[in-house]
């Protein structure tokens, strides 16, 4: 008998166990505020899954009146001008300049296991962020 041959009993493999992936939840309690100055004005910048991709540099700004997608992310997602719906209101940027939106688009945003369809306004201007989110949906997912 050859040593190179394996018996059928040795070829049976145990089934692989599914990996359990734990998704962190972002939340803060009153205890977390101890020894901090309130209200604070630092930007909260997170990573969100938008249209199936992890988007870094997402700014959470609850004082913003709209969810914004900057042109860099829009182009990076290979979206086309015909994907946009008209959006006819003007916006004012952080530096006080008037911004004319390119349009509006609904994109899926995932936090944890929940997915929400979010209407983003697309603007073609510079920002260090990929997008700005402001709505309470972020906190309820």
Secondary structure, DSSP 8 states (H G I E B T S, - for coil): --TT---HHHH------------------GGGGTTS-SS----EEEEEEETTEEEEEEEE-TT-SSEEEEHHHHHHTT--GGG-B----EEE-TTS-EEE--EEEEEEEEETTEEEEEEEEEE-S--SSSEEE-STHHHH-
